[in-house]
Each structure stands twice: as structure tokens, then as C-alpha cells.
Amino acid sequence: MMRSVLTAMIALVLASAALAQAPSLPTPAQEAASMRGYGDSEKTCQEWTDACVTCQRSHAGEPVCSNIGIACQPKAISCTKRIEEKK
């Protein structure tokens, strides 16, 4: 009996240590902040994407973004359409 309790305790400690070292995934709020942050820093970009979420500027200049797809693996954020400069 004592041996099985000790084995269970060791297994619990090892499982806790493994979970503590697991990398954390970004929350949906962090993902959105990153996409919105890109729009804030790239003022000439009209549309941008990370291959999962697509954002574009509204007429008011605020970003409007789509929802992330199921099991999508985001890539680096890139601008897909820039505002044309007037000549």
C-alpha cells in the first residue's frame, strides 16, 4: 500500500514538472493585440494577414479583423495592400 502511494506521488510530481515546462500558447486576446499592433505600427498598410486572420482598415482608420480558423497555424504578419501615395 505504501509503495503504491509513493509511486502515485512521484508520478504526480513528474507530471506537474512537465506541465510547468510546457510552452504556453498565445491567448486569442494576445493574437488580436498582435494583429492590431501591426496595423498601429504600419500606418500605410491597408490590409494585413498572418495566414489565419485578415485585418483591414475601416473608413475611420480602425482595424477590422476576421476570426481565426480552426487549427490554423499563424505565420509572420505581412501587409497585403498598401495605401497608394498621391503623386
Secondary structure by P-SEA (a helix, b strand, c coil): caaaaaaaaaaaaaaaaaaaaccccccaaaaaaaaaaaaaacccccccccccbbbbbccccbbbbbbbccccccccccccccccccc
